Amino acid sequence: MPHWLSLMVDSFWPLLYAGVVFTVPLTLLSFAGGLLLGFAVALARLFGPSPLVKVARFYVWFIRGTPLLVQLFVIFYGLPNIGIVLDAFPAALIGFTLNVGAYTSEVIRAAIASVPRGQWEAAYSIGMSWTQAMRRTILPQATGLAVPPLSNSFISLIKDTSLAAALTVPEIFQAAQRIASVTYEPFILYSETALIYLFFSSVLSSAQTRLEARFGRHSSPLGAAG
């Protein structure tokens, strides 16, 4: 067996283990938290009082206007200067969640705003409250519009988690760095790491296609409220 292939085989399981134990949970937890945060921020910007709207706009402006790596460094390396010390994984989780929240809030806000005003009026005309109209009429339609960009954000996030290596989180890229420092074969290790990320992204892209098809069928107008 060639040396490069032997090295890839030997390093595959440590890299996959790092992906399953750290990269995937970090991605799932960050996206779930970011989605909830993004939904709250989107509602604040669309329906909140003026002070809340300004706070939400500032949050989105700040997060979207600063590099993700800098945000992670501020949380992990900067906060200890004011007495807030976080372990690497929680710090990365907070950083990715805040970042995802800002971007998903714009997607969700645009999706909700794109639902015709007549849908609100139709829901109110049959006696729905604001909450019922949102849950049973507006959100089903907005979801169909939001799924493709949200899926793209999720796929991007699983690649962005490689930045957590800078915080010493032992995810895939950090594991590859550790092995490369011992084997002195960075080209082979980093190429294999790229292939593993490509595998994860391909699986998610396949899932995205199925989600888009599903929500495309079920995101009908007021009939879903029935």
KENUVO-448901 format. One record per residue (C-alpha): residue in three letters; residue number from 1; z, y, x. Coordinates in nm, 3 decimals, decimal comma. Example, Ala and Ser with C-alpha at 12.3 -4.5 7.8 and 13.67 -1.06 7.14 Angstrom:
<site><rest>ALA</rest><nr>1</nr><w>0,780</w><v>-0,450</v><u>1,230</u></site>
<site><rest>SER</rest><nr>2</nr><w>0,714</w><v>-0,106</v><u>1,367</u></site>
# end
This chain:
<site><rest>MET</rest><nr>1</nr><w>0,000</w><v>0,000</v><u>0,000</u></site>
<site><rest>PRO</rest><nr>2</nr><w>-0,093</w><v>0,344</v><u>0,142</u></site>
<site><rest>HIS</rest><nr>3</nr><w>0,197</w><v>0,562</v><u>0,253</u></site>
<site><rest>TRP</rest><nr>4</nr><w>0,125</w><v>0,834</v><u>-0,005</u></site>
<site><rest>LEU</rest><nr>5</nr><w>0,115</w><v>0,584</v><u>-0,291</u></site>
<site><rest>SER</rest><nr>6</nr><w>0,434</w><v>0,413</v><u>-0,173</u></site>
<site><rest>LEU</rest><nr>7</nr><w>0,608</w><v>0,750</v><u>-0,163</u></site>
<site><rest>MET</rest><nr>8</nr><w>0,492</w><v>0,838</v><u>-0,513</u></site>
<site><rest>VAL</rest><nr>9</nr><w>0,612</w><v>0,504</v><u>-0,648</u></site>
<site><rest>ASP</rest><nr>10</nr><w>0,952</w><v>0,540</v><u>-0,480</u></site>
<site><rest>SER</rest><nr>11</nr><w>1,001</w><v>0,895</v><u>-0,604</u></site>
<site><rest>PHE</rest><nr>12</nr><w>0,868</w><v>0,842</v><u>-0,955</u></site>
<site><rest>TRP</rest><nr>13</nr><w>1,189</w><v>0,716</v><u>-1,113</u></site>
<site><rest>PRO</rest><nr>14</nr><w>1,415</w><v>0,986</v><u>-0,961</u></site>
<site><rest>LEU</rest><nr>15</nr><w>1,172</w><v>1,250</v><u>-1,084</u></site>
<site><rest>LEU</rest><nr>16</nr><w>1,140</w><v>1,094</v><u>-1,428</u></site>
<site><rest>TYR</rest><nr>17</nr><w>1,518</w><v>1,058</v><u>-1,450</u></site>
<site><rest>ALA</rest><nr>18</nr><w>1,559</w><v>1,429</v><u>-1,372</u></site>
<site><rest>GLY</rest><nr>19</nr><w>1,305</w><v>1,508</v><u>-1,642</u></site>
<site><rest>VAL</rest><nr>20</nr><w>1,469</w><v>1,293</v><u>-1,908</u></site>
<site><rest>VAL</rest><nr>21</nr><w>1,827</w><v>1,393</v><u>-1,828</u></site>
<site><rest>PHE</rest><nr>22</nr><w>1,782</w><v>1,762</v><u>-1,751</u></site>
<site><rest>THR</rest><nr>23</nr><w>1,432</w><v>1,901</v><u>-1,819</u></site>
<site><rest>VAL</rest><nr>24</nr><w>1,384</w><v>1,758</v><u>-2,168</u></site>
<site><rest>PRO</rest><nr>25</nr><w>1,737</w><v>1,844</v><u>-2,297</u></site>
<site><rest>LEU</rest><nr>26</nr><w>1,711</w><v>2,193</v><u>-2,148</u></site>
<site><rest>THR</rest><nr>27</nr><w>1,376</w><v>2,242</v><u>-2,318</u></site>
<site><rest>LEU</rest><nr>28</nr><w>1,487</w><v>2,109</v><u>-2,656</u></site>
<site><rest>LEU</rest><nr>29</nr><w>1,818</w><v>2,296</v><u>-2,665</u></site>
<site><rest>SER</rest><nr>30</nr><w>1,665</w><v>2,622</v><u>-2,543</u></site>
<site><rest>PHE</rest><nr>31</nr><w>1,382</w><v>2,607</v><u>-2,793</u></site>
<site><rest>ALA</rest><nr>32</nr><w>1,609</w><v>2,518</v><u>-3,084</u></site>
<site><rest>GLY</rest><nr>33</nr><w>1,849</w><v>2,799</v><u>-2,997</u></site>
<site><rest>GLY</rest><nr>34</nr><w>1,563</w><v>3,040</v><u>-2,932</u></site>
<site><rest>LEU</rest><nr>35</nr><w>1,401</w><v>2,952</v><u>-3,263</u></site>
<site><rest>LEU</rest><nr>36</nr><w>1,722</w><v>3,026</v><u>-3,455</u></site>
<site><rest>LEU</rest><nr>37</nr><w>1,773</w><v>3,347</v><u>-3,261</u></site>
<site><rest>GLY</rest><nr>38</nr><w>1,410</w><v>3,445</v><u>-3,309</u></site>
<site><rest>PHE</rest><nr>39</nr><w>1,433</w><v>3,387</v><u>-3,684</u></site>
<site><rest>ALA</rest><nr>40</nr><w>1,744</w><v>3,605</v><u>-3,708</u></site>
<site><rest>VAL</rest><nr>41</nr><w>1,582</w><v>3,880</v><u>-3,500</u></site>
<site><rest>ALA</rest><nr>42</nr><w>1,262</w><v>3,864</v><u>-3,707</u></site>
<site><rest>LEU</rest><nr>43</nr><w>1,458</w><v>3,902</v><u>-4,032</u></site>
<site><rest>ALA</rest><nr>44</nr><w>1,655</w><v>4,190</v><u>-3,879</u></site>
<site><rest>ARG</rest><nr>45</nr><w>1,336</w><v>4,372</v><u>-3,785</u></site>
<site><rest>LEU</rest><nr>46</nr><w>1,171</w><v>4,313</v><u>-4,121</u></site>
<site><rest>PHE</rest><nr>47</nr><w>1,460</w><v>4,362</v><u>-4,361</u></site>
<site><rest>GLY</rest><nr>48</nr><w>1,760</w><v>4,491</v><u>-4,167</u></site>
<site><rest>PRO</rest><nr>49</nr><w>1,916</w><v>4,836</v><u>-4,179</u></site>
<site><rest>SER</rest><nr>50</nr><w>1,793</w><v>5,093</v><u>-3,929</u></site>
<site><rest>PRO</rest><nr>51</nr><w>2,066</w><v>5,039</v><u>-3,663</u></site>
<site><rest>LEU</rest><nr>52</nr><w>2,005</w><v>4,663</v><u>-3,665</u></site>
<site><rest>VAL</rest><nr>53</nr><w>1,630</w><v>4,715</v><u>-3,644</u></site>
<site><rest>LYS</rest><nr>54</nr><w>1,677</w><v>4,931</v><u>-3,335</u></site>
<site><rest>VAL</rest><nr>55</nr><w>1,901</w><v>4,674</v><u>-3,167</u></site>
<site><rest>ALA</rest><nr>56</nr><w>1,650</w><v>4,397</v><u>-3,241</u></site>
<site><rest>ARG</rest><nr>57</nr><w>1,361</w><v>4,606</v><u>-3,109</u></site>
<site><rest>PHE</rest><nr>58</nr><w>1,550</w><v>4,687</v><u>-2,791</u></site>
<site><rest>TYR</rest><nr>59</nr><w>1,631</w><v>4,320</v><u>-2,732</u></site>
<site><rest>VAL</rest><nr>60</nr><w>1,268</w><v>4,216</v><u>-2,774</u></site>
<site><rest>TRP</rest><nr>61</nr><w>1,145</w><v>4,506</v><u>-2,559</u></site>
<site><rest>PHE</rest><nr>62</nr><w>1,388</w><v>4,428</v><u>-2,277</u></site>
<site><rest>ILE</rest><nr>63</nr><w>1,334</w><v>4,052</v><u>-2,267</u></site>
<site><rest>ARG</rest><nr>64</nr><w>0,955</w><v>4,074</v><u>-2,291</u></site>
<site><rest>GLY</rest><nr>65</nr><w>0,943</w><v>4,349</v><u>-2,030</u></site>
<site><rest>THR</rest><nr>66</nr><w>1,144</w><v>4,174</v><u>-1,757</u></site>
<site><rest>PRO</rest><nr>67</nr><w>1,060</w><v>3,855</v><u>-1,561</u></site>
<site><rest>LEU</rest><nr>68</nr><w>1,225</w><v>3,534</v><u>-1,678</u></site>
<site><rest>LEU</rest><nr>69</nr><w>1,335</w><v>3,452</v><u>-1,323</u></site>
<site><rest>VAL</rest><nr>70</nr><w>1,514</w><v>3,786</v><u>-1,296</u></site>
<site><rest>GLN</rest><nr>71</nr><w>1,690</w><v>3,722</v><u>-1,627</u></site>
<site><rest>LEU</rest><nr>72</nr><w>1,810</w><v>3,383</v><u>-1,500</u></site>
<site><rest>PHE</rest><nr>73</nr><w>1,933</w><v>3,537</v><u>-1,175</u></site>
<site><rest>VAL</rest><nr>74</nr><w>2,124</w><v>3,810</v><u>-1,359</u></site>
<site><rest>ILE</rest><nr>75</nr><w>2,299</w><v>3,550</v><u>-1,574</u></site>
<site><rest>PHE</rest><nr>76</nr><w>2,380</w><v>3,298</v><u>-1,299</u></site>
<site><rest>TYR</rest><nr>77</nr><w>2,421</w><v>3,514</v><u>-0,988</u></site>
<site><rest>GLY</rest><nr>78</nr><w>2,490</w><v>3,857</v><u>-1,137</u></site>
<site><rest>LEU</rest><nr>79</nr><w>2,749</w><v>3,793</v><u>-1,408</u></site>
<site><rest>PRO</rest><nr>80</nr><w>3,009</w><v>3,656</v><u>-1,160</u></site>
<site><rest>ASN</rest><nr>81</nr><w>3,034</w><v>4,011</v><u>-1,023</u></site>
<site><rest>ILE</rest><nr>82</nr><w>3,190</w><v>4,117</v><u>-1,354</u></site>
<site><rest>GLY</rest><nr>83</nr><w>3,405</w><v>3,808</v><u>-1,385</u></site>
<site><rest>ILE</rest><nr>84</nr><w>3,176</w><v>3,585</v><u>-1,592</u></site>
<site><rest>VAL</rest><nr>85</nr><w>3,107</w><v>3,259</v><u>-1,409</u></site>
<site><rest>LEU</rest><nr>86</nr><w>2,879</w><v>2,998</v><u>-1,564</u></site>
<site><rest>ASP</rest><nr>87</nr><w>2,770</w><v>2,657</v><u>-1,443</u></site>
<site><rest>ALA</rest><nr>88</nr><w>2,402</w><v>2,619</v><u>-1,363</u></site>
<site><rest>PHE</rest><nr>89</nr><w>2,295</w><v>2,430</v><u>-1,676</u></site>
<site><rest>PRO</rest><nr>90</nr><w>2,470</w><v>2,659</v><u>-1,929</u></site>
<site><rest>ALA</rest><nr>91</nr><w>2,339</w><v>2,964</v><u>-1,744</u></site>
<site><rest>ALA</rest><nr>92</nr><w>1,984</w><v>2,829</v><u>-1,758</u></site>
<site><rest>LEU</rest><nr>93</nr><w>2,028</w><v>2,737</v><u>-2,124</u></site>
<site><rest>ILE</rest><nr>94</nr><w>2,143</w><v>3,088</v><u>-2,213</u></site>
<site><rest>GLY</rest><nr>95</nr><w>1,862</w><v>3,248</v><u>-2,015</u></site>
<site><rest>PHE</rest><nr>96</nr><w>1,587</w><v>3,036</v><u>-2,166</u></site>
<site><rest>THR</rest><nr>97</nr><w>1,730</w><v>3,072</v><u>-2,516</u></site>
<site><rest>LEU</rest><nr>98</nr><w>1,735</w><v>3,451</v><u>-2,492</u></site>
<site><rest>ASN</rest><nr>99</nr><w>1,382</w><v>3,454</v><u>-2,354</u></site>
<site><rest>VAL</rest><nr>100</nr><w>1,244</w><v>3,216</v><u>-2,616</u></site>
<site><rest>GLY</rest><nr>101</nr><w>1,423</w><v>3,408</v><u>-2,891</u></site>
<site><rest>ALA</rest><nr>102</nr><w>1,241</w><v>3,730</v><u>-2,808</u></site>
<site><rest>TYR</rest><nr>103</nr><w>0,897</w><v>3,574</v><u>-2,808</u></site>
<site><rest>THR</rest><nr>104</nr><w>0,945</w><v>3,352</v><u>-3,112</u></site>
<site><rest>SER</rest><nr>105</nr><w>1,085</w><v>3,646</v><u>-3,309</u></site>
<site><rest>GLU</rest><nr>106</nr><w>0,749</w><v>3,821</v><u>-3,278</u></site>
<site><rest>VAL</rest><nr>107</nr><w>0,564</w><v>3,510</v><u>-3,392</u></site>
<site><rest>ILE</rest><nr>108</nr><w>0,794</w><v>3,458</v><u>-3,689</u></site>
<site><rest>ARG</rest><nr>109</nr><w>0,792</w><v>3,827</v><u>-3,782</u></site>
<site><rest>ALA</rest><nr>110</nr><w>0,412</w><v>3,838</v><u>-3,781</u></site>
<site><rest>ALA</rest><nr>111</nr><w>0,391</w><v>3,517</v><u>-3,983</u></site>
<site><rest>ILE</rest><nr>112</nr><w>0,631</w><v>3,639</v><u>-4,253</u></site>
<site><rest>ALA</rest><nr>113</nr><w>0,468</w><v>3,982</v><u>-4,265</u></site>
<site><rest>SER</rest><nr>114</nr><w>0,125</w><v>3,824</v><u>-4,310</u></site>
<site><rest>VAL</rest><nr>115</nr><w>0,223</w><v>3,657</v><u>-4,639</u></site>
<site><rest>PRO</rest><nr>116</nr><w>0,070</w><v>3,873</v><u>-4,916</u></site>
<site><rest>ARG</rest><nr>117</nr><w>0,310</w><v>4,100</v><u>-5,102</u></site>
<site><rest>GLY</rest><nr>118</nr><w>0,187</w><v>3,943</v><u>-5,423</u></site>
<site><rest>GLN</rest><nr>119</nr><w>0,368</w><v>3,623</v><u>-5,330</u></site>
<site><rest>TRP</rest><nr>120</nr><w>0,701</w><v>3,809</v><u>-5,335</u></site>
<site><rest>GLU</rest><nr>121</nr><w>0,616</w><v>3,965</v><u>-5,668</u></site>
<site><rest>ALA</rest><nr>122</nr><w>0,512</w><v>3,631</v><u>-5,815</u></site>
<site><rest>ALA</rest><nr>123</nr><w>0,839</w><v>3,472</v><u>-5,699</u></site>
<site><rest>TYR</rest><nr>124</nr><w>1,046</w><v>3,754</v><u>-5,847</u></site>
<site><rest>SER</rest><nr>125</nr><w>0,849</w><v>3,735</v><u>-6,172</u></site>
<site><rest>ILE</rest><nr>126</nr><w>0,968</w><v>3,378</v><u>-6,233</u></site>
<site><rest>GLY</rest><nr>127</nr><w>1,331</w><v>3,472</v><u>-6,170</u></site>
<site><rest>MET</rest><nr>128</nr><w>1,378</w><v>3,387</v><u>-5,804</u></site>
<site><rest>SER</rest><nr>129</nr><w>1,630</w><v>3,574</v><u>-5,593</u></site>
<site><rest>TRP</rest><nr>130</nr><w>1,534</w><v>3,714</v><u>-5,252</u></site>
<site><rest>THR</rest><nr>131</nr><w>1,682</w><v>3,408</v><u>-5,081</u></site>
<site><rest>GLN</rest><nr>132</nr><w>1,502</w><v>3,166</v><u>-5,313</u></site>
<site><rest>ALA</rest><nr>133</nr><w>1,173</w><v>3,352</v><u>-5,271</u></site>
<site><rest>MET</rest><nr>134</nr><w>1,210</w><v>3,344</v><u>-4,894</u></site>
<site><rest>ARG</rest><nr>135</nr><w>1,306</w><v>2,977</v><u>-4,879</u></site>
<site><rest>ARG</rest><nr>136</nr><w>1,073</w><v>2,834</v><u>-5,141</u></site>
<site><rest>THR</rest><nr>137</nr><w>0,768</w><v>3,058</v><u>-5,130</u></site>
<site><rest>ILE</rest><nr>138</nr><w>0,742</w><v>3,278</v><u>-4,821</u></site>
<site><rest>LEU</rest><nr>139</nr><w>0,869</w><v>3,048</v><u>-4,546</u></site>
<site><rest>PRO</rest><nr>140</nr><w>0,648</w><v>2,749</v><u>-4,638</u></site>
<site><rest>GLN</rest><nr>141</nr><w>0,342</w><v>2,972</v><u>-4,604</u></site>
<site><rest>ALA</rest><nr>142</nr><w>0,465</w><v>3,151</v><u>-4,293</u></site>
<site><rest>THR</rest><nr>143</nr><w>0,546</w><v>2,818</v><u>-4,128</u></site>
<site><rest>GLY</rest><nr>144</nr><w>0,185</w><v>2,708</v><u>-4,144</u></site>
<site><rest>LEU</rest><nr>145</nr><w>0,083</w><v>3,026</v><u>-3,963</u></site>
<site><rest>ALA</rest><nr>146</nr><w>0,362</w><v>3,011</v><u>-3,707</u></site>
<site><rest>VAL</rest><nr>147</nr><w>0,337</w><v>2,646</v><u>-3,600</u></site>
<site><rest>PRO</rest><nr>148</nr><w>0,040</w><v>2,682</v><u>-3,357</u></site>
<site><rest>PRO</rest><nr>149</nr><w>0,182</w><v>2,974</v><u>-3,153</u></site>
<site><rest>LEU</rest><nr>150</nr><w>0,534</w><v>2,828</v><u>-3,165</u></site>
<site><rest>SER</rest><nr>151</nr><w>0,401</w><v>2,496</v><u>-3,039</u></site>
<site><rest>ASN</rest><nr>152</nr><w>0,228</w><v>2,673</v><u>-2,753</u></site>
<site><rest>SER</rest><nr>153</nr><w>0,556</w><v>2,846</v><u>-2,667</u></site>
<site><rest>PHE</rest><nr>154</nr><w>0,732</w><v>2,509</v><u>-2,664</u></site>
<site><rest>ILE</rest><nr>155</nr><w>0,474</w><v>2,359</v><u>-2,429</u></site>
<site><rest>SER</rest><nr>156</nr><w>0,503</w><v>2,661</v><u>-2,201</u></site>
<site><rest>LEU</rest><nr>157</nr><w>0,880</w><v>2,632</v><u>-2,204</u></site>
<site><rest>ILE</rest><nr>158</nr><w>0,884</w><v>2,279</v><u>-2,066</u></site>
<site><rest>LYS</rest><nr>159</nr><w>0,689</w><v>2,411</v><u>-1,766</u></site>
<site><rest>ASP</rest><nr>160</nr><w>0,901</w><v>2,724</v><u>-1,735</u></site>
<site><rest>THR</rest><nr>161</nr><w>1,215</w><v>2,511</v><u>-1,702</u></site>
<site><rest>SER</rest><nr>162</nr><w>1,104</w><v>2,449</v><u>-1,343</u></site>
<site><rest>LEU</rest><nr>163</nr><w>1,253</w><v>2,793</v><u>-1,274</u></site>
<site><rest>ALA</rest><nr>164</nr><w>1,595</w><v>2,641</v><u>-1,337</u></site>
<site><rest>ALA</rest><nr>165</nr><w>1,563</w><v>2,486</v><u>-0,992</u></site>
<site><rest>ALA</rest><nr>166</nr><w>1,645</w><v>2,832</v><u>-0,857</u></site>
<site><rest>LEU</rest><nr>167</nr><w>1,985</w><v>2,800</v><u>-1,029</u></site>
<site><rest>THR</rest><nr>168</nr><w>2,041</w><v>2,453</v><u>-0,876</u></site>
<site><rest>VAL</rest><nr>169</nr><w>1,984</w><v>2,269</v><u>-1,205</u></site>
<site><rest>PRO</rest><nr>170</nr><w>1,870</w><v>1,920</v><u>-1,091</u></site>
<site><rest>GLU</rest><nr>171</nr><w>1,561</w><v>1,909</v><u>-1,314</u></site>
<site><rest>ILE</rest><nr>172</nr><w>1,221</w><v>1,770</v><u>-1,212</u></site>
<site><rest>PHE</rest><nr>173</nr><w>1,117</w><v>2,041</v><u>-0,968</u></site>
<site><rest>GLN</rest><nr>174</nr><w>1,457</w><v>2,061</v><u>-0,804</u></site>
<site><rest>ALA</rest><nr>175</nr><w>1,455</w><v>1,683</v><u>-0,762</u></site>
<site><rest>ALA</rest><nr>176</nr><w>1,110</w><v>1,706</v><u>-0,603</u></site>
<site><rest>GLN</rest><nr>177</nr><w>1,232</w><v>1,975</v><u>-0,364</u></site>
<site><rest>ARG</rest><nr>178</nr><w>1,526</w><v>1,758</v><u>-0,264</u></site>
<site><rest>ILE</rest><nr>179</nr><w>1,308</w><v>1,455</v><u>-0,193</u></site>
<site><rest>ALA</rest><nr>180</nr><w>1,048</w><v>1,663</v><u>-0,010</u></site>
<site><rest>SER</rest><nr>181</nr><w>1,317</w><v>1,806</v><u>0,219</u></site>
<site><rest>VAL</rest><nr>182</nr><w>1,394</w><v>1,450</v><u>0,334</u></site>
<site><rest>THR</rest><nr>183</nr><w>1,045</w><v>1,297</v><u>0,343</u></site>
<site><rest>TYR</rest><nr>184</nr><w>0,863</w><v>1,609</v><u>0,473</u></site>
<site><rest>GLU</rest><nr>185</nr><w>0,581</w><v>1,535</v><u>0,230</u></site>
<site><rest>PRO</rest><nr>186</nr><w>0,576</w><v>1,839</v><u>-0,001</u></site>
<site><rest>PHE</rest><nr>187</nr><w>0,210</w><v>1,802</v><u>-0,096</u></site>
<site><rest>ILE</rest><nr>188</nr><w>0,257</w><v>1,449</v><u>-0,230</u></site>
<site><rest>LEU</rest><nr>189</nr><w>0,587</w><v>1,524</v><u>-0,404</u></site>
<site><rest>TYR</rest><nr>190</nr><w>0,475</w><v>1,847</v><u>-0,567</u></site>
<site><rest>SER</rest><nr>191</nr><w>0,145</w><v>1,690</v><u>-0,675</u></site>
<site><rest>GLU</rest><nr>192</nr><w>0,337</w><v>1,408</v><u>-0,841</u></site>
<site><rest>THR</rest><nr>193</nr><w>0,566</w><v>1,663</v><u>-1,005</u></site>
<site><rest>ALA</rest><nr>194</nr><w>0,263</w><v>1,843</v><u>-1,144</u></site>
<site><rest>LEU</rest><nr>195</nr><w>0,135</w><v>1,516</v><u>-1,290</u></site>
<site><rest>ILE</rest><nr>196</nr><w>0,470</w><v>1,448</v><u>-1,460</u></site>
<site><rest>TYR</rest><nr>197</nr><w>0,469</w><v>1,797</v><u>-1,613</u></site>
<site><rest>LEU</rest><nr>198</nr><w>0,109</w><v>1,736</v><u>-1,719</u></site>
<site><rest>PHE</rest><nr>199</nr><w>0,216</w><v>1,413</v><u>-1,888</u></site>
<site><rest>PHE</rest><nr>200</nr><w>0,496</w><v>1,585</v><u>-2,082</u></site>
<site><rest>SER</rest><nr>201</nr><w>0,262</w><v>1,869</v><u>-2,181</u></site>
<site><rest>SER</rest><nr>202</nr><w>-0,007</w><v>1,626</v><u>-2,297</u></site>
<site><rest>VAL</rest><nr>203</nr><w>0,239</w><v>1,438</v><u>-2,518</u></site>
<site><rest>LEU</rest><nr>204</nr><w>0,356</w><v>1,765</v><u>-2,669</u></site>
<site><rest>SER</rest><nr>205</nr><w>-0,002</w><v>1,883</v><u>-2,722</u></site>
<site><rest>SER</rest><nr>206</nr><w>-0,072</w><v>1,565</v><u>-2,917</u></site>
<site><rest>ALA</rest><nr>207</nr><w>0,238</w><v>1,626</v><u>-3,129</u></site>
<site><rest>GLN</rest><nr>208</nr><w>0,128</w><v>1,986</v><u>-3,180</u></site>
<site><rest>THR</rest><nr>209</nr><w>-0,203</w><v>1,871</v><u>-3,324</u></site>
<site><rest>ARG</rest><nr>210</nr><w>-0,027</w><v>1,648</v><u>-3,576</u></site>
<site><rest>LEU</rest><nr>211</nr><w>0,216</w><v>1,925</v><u>-3,671</u></site>
<site><rest>GLU</rest><nr>212</nr><w>-0,064</w><v>2,172</v><u>-3,730</u></site>
<site><rest>ALA</rest><nr>213</nr><w>-0,245</w><v>1,922</v><u>-3,950</u></site>
<site><rest>ARG</rest><nr>214</nr><w>0,070</w><v>1,848</v><u>-4,148</u></site>
<site><rest>PHE</rest><nr>215</nr><w>0,175</w><v>2,208</v><u>-4,207</u></site>
<site><rest>GLY</rest><nr>216</nr><w>-0,184</w><v>2,306</v><u>-4,273</u></site>
<site><rest>ARG</rest><nr>217</nr><w>-0,177</w><v>2,069</v><u>-4,571</u></site>
<site><rest>HIS</rest><nr>218</nr><w>0,165</w><v>2,164</v><u>-4,703</u></site>
<site><rest>SER</rest><nr>219</nr><w>0,174</w><v>2,542</v><u>-4,653</u></site>
<site><rest>SER</rest><nr>220</nr><w>0,026</w><v>2,620</v><u>-4,993</u></site>
<site><rest>PRO</rest><nr>221</nr><w>0,114</w><v>2,937</v><u>-5,186</u></site>
<site><rest>LEU</rest><nr>222</nr><w>0,354</w><v>2,969</v><u>-5,475</u></site>
<site><rest>GLY</rest><nr>223</nr><w>0,279</w><v>2,616</v><u>-5,595</u></site>
<site><rest>ALA</rest><nr>224</nr><w>0,526</w><v>2,492</v><u>-5,331</u></site>
<site><rest>ALA</rest><nr>225</nr><w>0,798</w><v>2,673</v><u>-5,515</u></site>
<site><rest>GLY</rest><nr>226</nr><w>0,757</w><v>2,467</v><u>-5,827</u></site>
# end
